[in-house]
Each structure stands twice: as C-alpha cells, then as structure tokens.
Amino acid sequence: MRTRLSVCLRKLRYRSYEEALAAALGAGIPLRPYRCERCWQFHLTGRIKGKFLPQQRRAKNPPTSA
C-alpha cells in the first residue's frame, strides 16, 4: 500500500536503512523500517500484516513425543 503524501510529511525520515533500524531498535516497541515510495527515504512502521517475517531456526533434532 502506498503511503499518502500527507502521512509521509508527518513521519520522521531516515537517510539509510541502518539509521532507521537503529531508531527502531531503540524505540522499545516492535517497529520495522521501510523505504517510502513518496520521498525514497526510510520511515518506521509497526504494521506487520502481509509482510514477510523471518522464521526462527528450527532445532536440528526436535524432541520426540513419548
């Protein structure tokens, strides 16, 4: 979904993904950076619906049921 210009103008902008990620990690709530299609800089969002999230690594030898 494309960010509306009015929303883009209200959000903080970060020049790099790394800068945005550092801000997201320091926020204390789950946030993720994304590149804005309006300003081509990075913003933060808390939305995860429909986004790919990496799965946790599975154990090589999962416990068996008795």
PDB file as gemmi writes it, atoms N, CA and C in Angstrom:
CRYST1    1.000    1.000    1.000  90.00  90.00  90.00 P 1                      
ATOM      1  N   MET A   1       0.841  -1.171   0.000  1.00  0.00           N  
ATOM      2  CA  MET A   1       0.000   0.000   0.000  1.00  0.00           C  
ATOM      3  C   MET A   1       0.887   1.235   0.000  1.00  0.00           C  
ATOM      4  N   ARG A   2       0.610   2.144  -0.838  1.00  0.00           N  
ATOM      5  CA  ARG A   2       1.428   3.342  -0.978  1.00  0.00           C  
ATOM      6  C   ARG A   2       1.083   4.353   0.112  1.00  0.00           C  
ATOM      7  N   THR A   3       2.117   4.928   0.713  1.00  0.00           N  
ATOM      8  CA  THR A   3       1.939   5.933   1.756  1.00  0.00           C  
ATOM      9  C   THR A   3       1.409   7.220   1.141  1.00  0.00           C  
ATOM     10  N   ARG A   4       0.380   7.794   1.766  1.00  0.00           N  
ATOM     11  CA  ARG A   4      -0.147   9.074   1.299  1.00  0.00           C  
ATOM     12  C   ARG A   4       0.865  10.171   1.589  1.00  0.00           C  
ATOM     13  N   LEU A   5       0.907  11.195   0.754  1.00  0.00           N  
ATOM     14  CA  LEU A   5       1.852  12.289   0.920  1.00  0.00           C  
ATOM     15  C   LEU A   5       1.675  12.972   2.269  1.00  0.00           C  
ATOM     16  N   SER A   6       0.442  13.169   2.700  1.00  0.00           N  
ATOM     17  CA  SER A   6       0.207  13.835   3.987  1.00  0.00           C  
ATOM     18  C   SER A   6       0.772  13.022   5.145  1.00  0.00           C  
ATOM     19  N   VAL A   7       0.730  11.701   5.047  1.00  0.00           N  
ATOM     20  CA  VAL A   7       1.289  10.830   6.083  1.00  0.00           C  
ATOM     21  C   VAL A   7       2.809  10.885   6.024  1.00  0.00           C  
ATOM     22  N   CYS A   8       3.362  10.833   4.836  1.00  0.00           N  
ATOM     23  CA  CYS A   8       4.813  10.883   4.658  1.00  0.00           C  
ATOM     24  C   CYS A   8       5.388  12.156   5.272  1.00  0.00           C  
ATOM     25  N   LEU A   9       4.744  13.273   5.053  1.00  0.00           N  
ATOM     26  CA  LEU A   9       5.257  14.553   5.547  1.00  0.00           C  
ATOM     27  C   LEU A   9       5.256  14.641   7.068  1.00  0.00           C  
ATOM     28  N   ARG A  10       4.403  13.865   7.734  1.00  0.00           N  
ATOM     29  CA  ARG A  10       4.340  13.890   9.203  1.00  0.00           C  
ATOM     30  C   ARG A  10       5.344  12.955   9.853  1.00  0.00           C  
ATOM     31  N   LYS A  11       5.869  11.999   9.108  1.00  0.00           N  
ATOM     32  CA  LYS A  11       6.759  10.994   9.690  1.00  0.00           C  
ATOM     33  C   LYS A  11       8.209  11.459   9.679  1.00  0.00           C  
ATOM     34  N   LEU A  12       8.971  10.923  10.645  1.00  0.00           N  
ATOM     35  CA  LEU A  12      10.410  11.154  10.646  1.00  0.00           C  
ATOM     36  C   LEU A  12      11.018  10.436   9.456  1.00  0.00           C  
ATOM     37  N   ARG A  13      12.061  11.018   8.894  1.00  0.00           N  
ATOM     38  CA  ARG A  13      12.737  10.420   7.745  1.00  0.00           C  
ATOM     39  C   ARG A  13      14.158  10.058   8.131  1.00  0.00           C  
ATOM     40  N   TYR A  14      14.599   8.918   7.648  1.00  0.00           N  
ATOM     41  CA  TYR A  14      15.959   8.447   7.892  1.00  0.00           C  
ATOM     42  C   TYR A  14      16.636   8.262   6.547  1.00  0.00           C  
ATOM     43  N   ARG A  15      17.887   8.670   6.455  1.00  0.00           N  
ATOM     44  CA  ARG A  15      18.609   8.613   5.183  1.00  0.00           C  
ATOM     45  C   ARG A  15      19.011   7.206   4.784  1.00  0.00           C  
ATOM     46  N   SER A  16      19.217   6.328   5.773  1.00  0.00           N  
ATOM     47  CA  SER A  16      19.650   4.967   5.451  1.00  0.00           C  
ATOM     48  C   SER A  16      18.818   3.950   6.227  1.00  0.00           C  
ATOM     49  N   TYR A  17      18.831   2.724   5.722  1.00  0.00           N  
ATOM     50  CA  TYR A  17      18.147   1.625   6.399  1.00  0.00           C  
ATOM     51  C   TYR A  17      18.755   1.407   7.778  1.00  0.00           C  
ATOM     52  N   GLU A  18      20.078   1.483   7.866  1.00  0.00           N  
ATOM     53  CA  GLU A  18      20.774   1.250   9.131  1.00  0.00           C  
ATOM     54  C   GLU A  18      20.384   2.284  10.180  1.00  0.00           C  
ATOM     55  N   GLU A  19      20.267   3.545   9.772  1.00  0.00           N  
ATOM     56  CA  GLU A  19      19.857   4.611  10.689  1.00  0.00           C  
ATOM     57  C   GLU A  19      18.430   4.367  11.183  1.00  0.00           C  
ATOM     58  N   ALA A  20      17.543   3.979  10.281  1.00  0.00           N  
ATOM     59  CA  ALA A  20      16.159   3.698  10.651  1.00  0.00           C  
ATOM     60  C   ALA A  20      16.073   2.475  11.552  1.00  0.00           C  
ATOM     61  N   LEU A  21      16.865   1.451  11.262  1.00  0.00           N  
ATOM     62  CA  LEU A  21      16.860   0.243  12.077  1.00  0.00           C  
ATOM     63  C   LEU A  21      17.348   0.540  13.489  1.00  0.00           C  
ATOM     64  N   ALA A  22      18.373   1.366  13.627  1.00  0.00           N  
ATOM     65  CA  ALA A  22      18.870   1.743  14.948  1.00  0.00           C  
ATOM     66  C   ALA A  22      17.786   2.471  15.740  1.00  0.00           C  
ATOM     67  N   ALA A  23      17.039   3.340  15.082  1.00  0.00           N  
ATOM     68  CA  ALA A  23      15.946   4.049  15.741  1.00  0.00           C  
ATOM     69  C   ALA A  23      14.839   3.076  16.141  1.00  0.00           C  
ATOM     70  N   ALA A  24      14.545   2.109  15.283  1.00  0.00           N  
ATOM     71  CA  ALA A  24      13.502   1.119  15.571  1.00  0.00           C  
ATOM     72  C   ALA A  24      13.884   0.266  16.774  1.00  0.00           C  
ATOM     73  N   LEU A  25      15.141  -0.152  16.840  1.00  0.00           N  
ATOM     74  CA  LEU A  25      15.590  -0.994  17.951  1.00  0.00           C  
ATOM     75  C   LEU A  25      15.590  -0.229  19.270  1.00  0.00           C  
ATOM     76  N   GLY A  26      15.794   1.072  19.224  1.00  0.00           N  
ATOM     77  CA  GLY A  26      15.810   1.883  20.433  1.00  0.00           C  
ATOM     78  C   GLY A  26      14.445   2.389  20.859  1.00  0.00           C  
ATOM     79  N   ALA A  27      13.410   2.073  20.110  1.00  0.00           N  
ATOM     80  CA  ALA A  27      12.076   2.610  20.389  1.00  0.00           C  
ATOM     81  C   ALA A  27      11.377   1.925  21.555  1.00  0.00           C  
ATOM     82  N   GLY A  28      11.743   0.696  21.842  1.00  0.00           N  
ATOM     83  CA  GLY A  28      11.096  -0.024  22.935  1.00  0.00           C  
ATOM     84  C   GLY A  28       9.793  -0.703  22.553  1.00  0.00           C  
ATOM     85  N   ILE A  29       9.359  -0.540  21.317  1.00  0.00           N  
ATOM     86  CA  ILE A  29       8.172  -1.229  20.797  1.00  0.00           C  
ATOM     87  C   ILE A  29       8.559  -1.837  19.446  1.00  0.00           C  
ATOM     88  N   PRO A  30       7.848  -2.888  19.003  1.00  0.00           N  
ATOM     89  CA  PRO A  30       8.215  -3.517  17.722  1.00  0.00           C  
ATOM     90  C   PRO A  30       7.961  -2.587  16.530  1.00  0.00           C  
ATOM     91  N   LEU A  31       9.021  -2.160  15.886  1.00  0.00           N  
ATOM     92  CA  LEU A  31       8.934  -1.330  14.692  1.00  0.00           C  
ATOM     93  C   LEU A  31       9.872  -1.900  13.641  1.00  0.00           C  
ATOM     94  N   ARG A  32       9.584  -1.604  12.378  1.00  0.00           N  
ATOM     95  CA  ARG A  32      10.484  -2.012  11.306  1.00  0.00           C  
ATOM     96  C   ARG A  32      10.600  -0.868  10.300  1.00  0.00           C  
ATOM     97  N   PRO A  33      11.780  -0.715   9.718  1.00  0.00           N  
ATOM     98  CA  PRO A  33      11.963   0.329   8.707  1.00  0.00           C  
ATOM     99  C   PRO A  33      11.437  -0.115   7.343  1.00  0.00           C  
ATOM    100  N   TYR A  34      11.041   0.857   6.545  1.00  0.00           N  
ATOM    101  CA  TYR A  34      10.646   0.588   5.161  1.00  0.00           C  
ATOM    102  C   TYR A  34      10.996   1.805   4.309  1.00  0.00           C  
ATOM    103  N   ARG A  35      11.244   1.567   3.029  1.00  0.00           N  
ATOM    104  CA  ARG A  35      11.533   2.673   2.113  1.00  0.00           C  
ATOM    105  C   ARG A  35      10.213   3.244   1.601  1.00  0.00           C  
ATOM    106  N   CYS A  36      10.077   4.540   1.724  1.00  0.00           N  
ATOM    107  CA  CYS A  36       8.861   5.235   1.302  1.00  0.00           C  
ATOM    108  C   CYS A  36       8.876   5.449  -0.210  1.00  0.00           C  
ATOM    109  N   GLU A  37       7.751   5.182  -0.850  1.00  0.00           N  
ATOM    110  CA  GLU A  37       7.633   5.376  -2.295  1.00  0.00           C  
ATOM    111  C   GLU A  37       7.415   6.836  -2.667  1.00  0.00           C  
ATOM    112  N   ARG A  38       7.182   7.681  -1.673  1.00  0.00           N  
ATOM    113  CA  ARG A  38       6.981   9.113  -1.929  1.00  0.00           C  
ATOM    114  C   ARG A  38       8.293   9.893  -1.881  1.00  0.00           C  
ATOM    115  N   CYS A  39       9.053   9.718  -0.788  1.00  0.00           N  
ATOM    116  CA  CYS A  39      10.273  10.514  -0.595  1.00  0.00           C  
ATOM    117  C   CYS A  39      11.548   9.706  -0.805  1.00  0.00           C  
ATOM    118  N   TRP A  40      11.457   8.405  -0.973  1.00  0.00           N  
ATOM    119  CA  TRP A  40      12.572   7.478  -1.179  1.00  0.00           C  
ATOM    120  C   TRP A  40      13.550   7.443  -0.011  1.00  0.00           C  
ATOM    121  N   GLN A  41      13.100   7.907   1.157  1.00  0.00           N  
ATOM    122  CA  GLN A  41      13.881   7.751   2.371  1.00  0.00           C  
ATOM    123  C   GLN A  41      13.200   6.672   3.200  1.00  0.00           C  
ATOM    124  N   PHE A  42      13.665   6.461   4.421  1.00  0.00           N  
ATOM    125  CA  PHE A  42      13.122   5.394   5.255  1.00  0.00           C  
ATOM    126  C   PHE A  42      12.267   5.960   6.371  1.00  0.00           C  
ATOM    127  N   HIS A  43      11.157   5.287   6.664  1.00  0.00           N  
ATOM    128  CA  HIS A  43      10.274   5.584   7.785  1.00  0.00           C  
ATOM    129  C   HIS A  43      10.187   4.327   8.641  1.00  0.00           C  
ATOM    130  N   LEU A  44       9.514   4.450   9.793  1.00  0.00           N  
ATOM    131  CA  LEU A  44       9.272   3.298  10.659  1.00  0.00           C  
ATOM    132  C   LEU A  44       7.788   2.992  10.685  1.00  0.00           C  
ATOM    133  N   THR A  45       7.467   1.718  10.786  1.00  0.00           N  
ATOM    134  CA  THR A  45       6.081   1.289  10.915  1.00  0.00           C  
ATOM    135  C   THR A  45       5.985   0.161  11.925  1.00  0.00           C  
ATOM    136  N   GLY A  46       4.822   0.043  12.523  1.00  0.00           N  
ATOM    137  CA  GLY A  46       4.553  -1.056  13.438  1.00  0.00           C  
ATOM    138  C   GLY A  46       3.710  -2.132  12.785  1.00  0.00           C  
ATOM    139  N   ARG A  47       3.295  -1.900  11.552  1.00  0.00           N  
ATOM    140  CA  ARG A  47       2.440  -2.867  10.856  1.00  0.00           C  
ATOM    141  C   ARG A  47       3.253  -4.052  10.361  1.00  0.00           C  
ATOM    142  N   ILE A  48       2.678  -5.243  10.520  1.00  0.00           N  
ATOM    143  CA  ILE A  48       3.346  -6.446  10.027  1.00  0.00           C  
ATOM    144  C   ILE A  48       2.413  -7.296   9.169  1.00  0.00           C  
ATOM    145  N   LYS A  49       1.141  -6.948   9.097  1.00  0.00           N  
ATOM    146  CA  LYS A  49       0.189  -7.743   8.329  1.00  0.00           C  
ATOM    147  C   LYS A  49       0.600  -7.798   6.858  1.00  0.00           C  
ATOM    148  N   GLY A  50       0.723  -9.019   6.344  1.00  0.00           N  
ATOM    149  CA  GLY A  50       1.064  -9.201   4.946  1.00  0.00           C  
ATOM    150  C   GLY A  50       2.538  -9.050   4.636  1.00  0.00           C  
ATOM    151  N   LYS A  51       3.362  -8.889   5.657  1.00  0.00           N  
ATOM    152  CA  LYS A  51       4.796  -8.721   5.440  1.00  0.00           C  
ATOM    153  C   LYS A  51       5.528 -10.001   5.781  1.00  0.00           C  
ATOM    154  N   PHE A  52       6.615 -10.275   5.083  1.00  0.00           N  
ATOM    155  CA  PHE A  52       7.426 -11.458   5.343  1.00  0.00           C  
ATOM    156  C   PHE A  52       8.238 -11.234   6.606  1.00  0.00           C  
ATOM    157  N   LEU A  53       8.091 -12.142   7.552  1.00  0.00           N  
ATOM    158  CA  LEU A  53       8.891 -12.113   8.767  1.00  0.00           C  
ATOM    159  C   LEU A  53       9.714 -13.386   8.812  1.00  0.00           C  
ATOM    160  N   PRO A  54      11.021 -13.267   9.055  1.00  0.00           N  
ATOM    161  CA  PRO A  54      11.854 -14.472   9.081  1.00  0.00           C  
ATOM    162  C   PRO A  54      11.413 -15.434  10.168  1.00  0.00           C  
ATOM    163  N   GLN A  55      11.389 -16.729   9.832  1.00  0.00           N  
ATOM    164  CA  GLN A  55      11.024 -17.748  10.810  1.00  0.00           C  
ATOM    165  C   GLN A  55      12.223 -18.047  11.689  1.00  0.00           C  
ATOM    166  N   GLN A  56      11.944 -18.447  12.918  1.00  0.00           N  
ATOM    167  CA  GLN A  56      13.029 -18.834  13.805  1.00  0.00           C  
ATOM    168  C   GLN A  56      13.627 -20.129  13.283  1.00  0.00           C  
ATOM    169  N   ARG A  57      14.912 -20.282  13.505  1.00  0.00           N  
ATOM    170  CA  ARG A  57      15.583 -21.505  13.051  1.00  0.00           C  
ATOM    171  C   ARG A  57      15.068 -22.689  13.848  1.00  0.00           C  
ATOM    172  N   ARG A  58      14.804 -23.759  13.138  1.00  0.00           N  
ATOM    173  CA  ARG A  58      14.328 -24.978  13.788  1.00  0.00           C  
ATOM    174  C   ARG A  58      15.509 -25.754  14.332  1.00  0.00           C  
ATOM    175  N   ALA A  59      15.281 -26.428  15.437  1.00  0.00           N  
ATOM    176  CA  ALA A  59      16.328 -27.270  16.025  1.00  0.00           C  
ATOM    177  C   ALA A  59      16.601 -28.443  15.092  1.00  0.00           C  
ATOM    178  N   LYS A  60      17.868 -28.852  15.020  1.00  0.00           N  
ATOM    179  CA  LYS A  60      18.220 -29.969  14.136  1.00  0.00           C  
ATOM    180  C   LYS A  60      17.570 -31.264  14.596  1.00  0.00           C  
ATOM    181  N   ASN A  61      17.499 -31.480  15.905  1.00  0.00           N  
ATOM    182  CA  ASN A  61      16.906 -32.694  16.460  1.00  0.00           C  
ATOM    183  C   ASN A  61      15.771 -32.301  17.403  1.00  0.00           C  
ATOM    184  N   PRO A  62      14.572 -32.094  16.868  1.00  0.00           N  
ATOM    185  CA  PRO A  62      13.461 -31.713  17.738  1.00  0.00           C  
ATOM    186  C   PRO A  62      13.116 -32.842  18.701  1.00  0.00           C  
ATOM    187  N   PRO A  63      12.625 -32.496  19.902  1.00  0.00           N  
ATOM    188  CA  PRO A  63      12.271 -33.548  20.865  1.00  0.00           C  
ATOM    189  C   PRO A  63      11.140 -34.418  20.326  1.00  0.00           C  
ATOM    190  N   THR A  64      11.189 -35.693  20.652  1.00  0.00           N  
ATOM    191  CA  THR A  64      10.156 -36.630  20.201  1.00  0.00           C  
ATOM    192  C   THR A  64       9.138 -36.831  21.307  1.00  0.00           C  
ATOM    193  N   SER A  65       7.905 -37.089  20.917  1.00  0.00           N  
ATOM    194  CA  SER A  65       6.838 -37.345  21.893  1.00  0.00           C  
ATOM    195  C   SER A  65       6.883 -38.799  22.330  1.00  0.00           C  
ATOM    196  N   ALA A  66       6.530 -39.032  23.591  1.00  0.00           N  
ATOM    197  CA  ALA A  66       6.536 -40.406  24.123  1.00  0.00           C  
ATOM    198  C   ALA A  66       5.226 -41.091  23.872  1.00  0.00           C  
TER     199      ALA A  66                                                      
END                                                                             
